[in-house]
Amino acid sequence: MSTVFDLHGRVALVSGASRGIGRAIALALAGAGADIALAARSVSALDAVAAEARALGRRALVIPTNVEDIAAVRAMVTRTVEELGRIDILVNAAGVGFRKPTVELTEADFERVYAVNIRSVTFACAEAGRHFVRQRSGKIINIASLTTMFGLPGRALYGATKGAVGQLTRALAVEWGPYGICVNAIAPGWIDTALSRPVLDDPSFREWIVSRTPLGRLGQPEDLTGTAVFLASPASDFVTGQVIYVDGGFSAA
C-alpha cells in the first residue's frame, strides 16, 4: 500500500508555507517524495523550511509571494513550472484569520480578507489549472475551515470567505473532473498555530473548545499532514469535490 502514497517525481506548490499548517503540509509532501515550491512573504522563514525539505533529499524552491497581488499569485505558479519542470500538486494554505463584530467591519477589512482567503485561491487554482488541464492530471488541496460549515460569532466575514472556498472546491471538481483533476479541501478544527493563538490564549475559550471536541484536545499542524498526503497522492484518485473535516470530532458533536 505504501506505493499509493508515494509522491516521488511529483512537484508540489504550497502557499502559506512559511509557518503553521502550510509549513507542516509542505514538509509532509517532501517526506512523501515530492519536490516543493514554497510561497509566502517571509523569505527567512521559507529558507528554513526549504533547508528541512532539502535535508530529506528533495528539491526546494523559495518563491517570496504576497498572495494579495494577483500577478504574484500567477508568477508563483509560473516559476514553479519553469524552475522545477512541472506542477502536479497545488496546496492553497495561505490565509488570514479574522474575528470582529460585523457592525464594526470596514471596507479595508473586507478587501484584505477577501483578497487573501478567496481571491488568491481562485486565481492560484486557475493558473495551476491551465497546466493540469494540458497534462490531464493534477491535485488541488484548498484549506477551508470549521466556518465553512458553522456560523461563529465575530466570524461572519472570515466564514463567508471560507464558505466560498468550500463551494469553489466543489465547482472546480465538477468542471475539471473530465481532465483527471481532483480538487478537495481540508477543513481544520481548532489548530494551535500562531494565527489562532490570540483566540486560544483566552483560557475560558480554550477550555470551551477542548470540552466541545470529542478527542479532548487542540489540533496540531501535523494532525493535517496525513490527510494532505492522501489527497496529494494516487491513493485519492477517485476522491474529488470533498471538504474533509480534520477537527477532532468537533463537527460531529
C-alpha positions in Angstrom: 0.0 0.0 0.0 2.9 2.4 0.6 3.3 2.9 -3.2 -0.1 4.6 -3.5 1.1 7.4 -1.1 4.4 7.8 -2.9 5.0 11.3 -4.3 8.4 10.8 -5.9 8.6 12.5 -9.2 5.8 14.9 -8.3 6.2 18.7 -7.8 4.0 20.5 -5.2 3.5 24.2 -4.8 2.4 25.3 -1.3 1.3 28.8 -0.4 1.5 29.9 3.2 4.4 27.6 3.6 6.4 29.6 6.0 4.6 28.5 9.2 1.8 26.6 10.8 -0.4 24.4 8.6 1.3 25.3 5.3 4.7 24.5 6.7 3.6 21.2 8.1 1.9 20.1 4.8 4.9 21.2 2.7 7.3 19.1 4.8 4.9 16.2 4.8 4.7 16.2 1.0 8.5 16.4 0.8 8.7 13.5 3.2 6.5 11.5 0.9 8.8 12.2 -2.0 7.6 15.4 -3.7 9.8 18.3 -4.7 8.5 21.5 -3.2 7.9 25.1 -4.2 7.4 27.2 -1.1 5.5 30.5 -1.3 4.9 33.1 1.4 6.0 36.6 2.3 8.8 35.8 4.8 11.9 34.8 2.9 13.9 33.9 6.0 11.1 31.5 7.2 10.8 30.0 3.8 14.6 29.4 3.6 14.4 27.5 6.9 11.6 25.3 5.5 13.5 24.8 2.3 16.5 23.6 4.3 14.4 21.0 6.0 13.0 19.8 2.7 16.5 19.5 1.2 17.6 17.5 4.2 15.0 15.0 3.1 16.6 14.8 -0.3 14.1 16.9 -2.1 14.5 19.9 -4.4 13.0 23.1 -2.7 12.3 26.4 -4.4 11.6 29.5 -2.4 9.2 32.0 -4.0 8.6 35.2 -2.0 4.9 35.9 -2.6 2.2 38.3 -1.3 -0.9 36.5 -2.3 -2.9 39.8 -2.2 -1.2 40.5 -5.5 -2.8 38.5 -8.3 0.3 39.0 -10.5 2.4 37.5 -7.8 0.0 34.5 -7.5 0.3 33.8 -11.2 4.1 34.2 -11.0 4.5 31.6 -8.2 2.9 29.0 -10.5 4.9 30.1 -13.5 8.2 30.0 -11.5 7.3 26.5 -10.2 6.9 25.1 -13.7 9.9 27.0 -15.1 12.4 26.1 -12.3 11.1 22.7 -11.1 9.9 21.5 -14.5 6.3 20.9 -13.9 3.5 21.2 -11.3 1.4 18.3 -10.0 0.0 19.4 -6.7 -1.3 22.8 -5.5 -1.9 23.5 -1.8 -3.6 26.8 -1.1 -2.7 27.2 2.6 -2.2 31.0 2.8 -4.9 32.6 4.8 -5.7 35.3 7.2 -7.7 34.8 10.4 -10.3 37.4 11.3 -12.6 38.0 14.3 -14.6 41.2 14.6 -18.2 42.2 15.2 -19.9 42.6 11.9 -21.2 46.1 12.7 -17.5 47.2 13.1 -16.3 45.9 9.7 -14.6 48.3 7.4 -14.1 48.2 3.6 -10.3 47.6 4.3 -11.2 44.6 6.4 -13.3 43.1 3.6 -10.7 43.8 0.9 -7.9 42.1 2.8 -9.7 39.0 4.0 -11.4 38.6 0.6 -8.1 39.1 -1.3 -6.2 36.5 0.8 -8.8 33.9 1.6 -10.7 33.5 -1.7 -9.4 35.7 -4.5 -5.8 34.4 -4.2 -7.1 30.8 -4.0 -9.3 31.3 -7.1 -6.5 32.6 -9.2 -3.9 30.1 -8.0 -6.3 27.3 -8.9 -7.0 28.9 -12.3 -3.3 29.4 -13.1 -2.3 25.8 -12.0 -5.4 24.5 -13.7 -4.1 25.6 -17.1 -1.2 23.2 -16.6 -3.3 20.5 -15.1 -5.8 20.6 -18.0 -3.0 20.2 -20.5 -1.4 17.3 -18.7 -4.8 15.8 -17.8 -3.9 15.3 -14.2 -3.4 17.4 -11.0 -4.3 17.6 -7.4 -5.6 20.8 -5.7 -5.9 21.0 -1.9 -7.6 24.1 -0.5 -7.6 24.9 3.2 -11.1 25.6 4.3 -12.3 25.9 8.0 -14.9 24.9 10.5 -16.6 28.1 9.4 -17.1 26.5 6.0 -19.9 24.6 7.8 -20.6 26.5 11.1 -21.5 30.1 11.8 -19.5 31.6 14.7 -19.9 35.0 16.4 -17.5 37.6 15.1 -16.5 35.4 12.1 -19.1 36.5 9.5 -16.5 37.8 7.1 -14.0 35.1 7.6 -16.7 32.4 7.4 -18.1 33.9 4.2 -14.7 33.6 2.5 -14.1 30.1 3.8 -17.6 29.1 2.8 -16.6 30.3 -0.7 -13.5 28.1 -0.6 -15.8 25.1 0.0 -18.0 26.0 -2.9 -15.1 26.8 -5.2 -13.6 23.4 -4.4 -16.9 21.6 -5.4 -17.4 23.7 -8.5 -13.8 23.1 -9.8 -14.1 19.4 -9.0 -17.1 19.2 -11.4 -15.6 21.5 -14.0 -12.2 19.8 -14.1 -13.1 16.2 -13.4 -13.1 15.3 -17.1 -9.4 16.2 -17.2 -8.5 13.9 -14.4 -8.0 16.7 -11.9 -9.0 16.2 -8.3 -10.0 19.2 -6.2 -10.6 18.8 -2.5 -10.4 20.8 0.7 -9.2 20.2 4.2 -11.3 22.0 6.9 -9.1 22.1 10.1 -10.6 22.3 13.5 -9.1 24.4 16.2 -5.4 24.1 15.4 -2.7 25.5 17.8 -0.9 27.9 15.4 0.4 31.5 15.6 -2.7 32.5 13.6 -5.2 31.1 16.1 -3.2 31.8 19.3 -4.7 35.2 20.1 -8.1 33.4 20.4 -6.7 30.3 22.1 -4.9 32.3 24.7 -8.2 33.1 26.3 -8.4 30.3 28.9 -12.2 30.1 29.0 -12.5 30.0 25.3 -9.7 27.4 25.0 -11.4 25.3 27.7 -14.7 25.5 25.8 -13.1 24.3 22.6 -11.4 21.4 24.3 -14.6 20.4 26.1 -16.5 20.6 22.8 -14.0 18.5 20.9 -14.7 14.7 21.3 -10.9 13.9 21.2 -10.4 16.4 24.0 -7.5 18.4 22.8 -6.5 21.1 20.3 -5.1 20.0 17.0 -1.5 20.5 15.9 -0.5 21.3 12.3 0.9 17.8 11.9 -2.6 16.4 12.5 -3.4 17.6 9.0 -0.5 16.1 7.2 -1.8 12.6 6.7 -4.9 13.9 5.0 -2.9 16.2 2.9 -0.6 13.4 1.7 -3.6 11.2 1.0 -5.2 13.9 -1.1 -2.0 14.7 -3.0 -1.3 11.0 -3.8 -2.7 8.3 -6.1 -4.5 6.9 -3.1 -7.2 9.6 -3.6 -7.5 9.4 -7.4 -11.3 8.7 -7.0 -11.8 11.4 -4.4 -12.9 14.9 -5.6 -15.2 17.7 -4.6 -14.9 16.9 -0.9 -14.4 19.1 2.2 -12.8 16.8 4.7 -13.0 18.0 8.3 -9.9 17.2 10.4 -11.2 18.6 13.7 -11.1 16.0 16.4 -14.8 15.4 16.0 -15.9 19.0 16.6 -18.2 19.0 13.6 -19.8 15.7 14.7 -20.6 16.7 18.3 
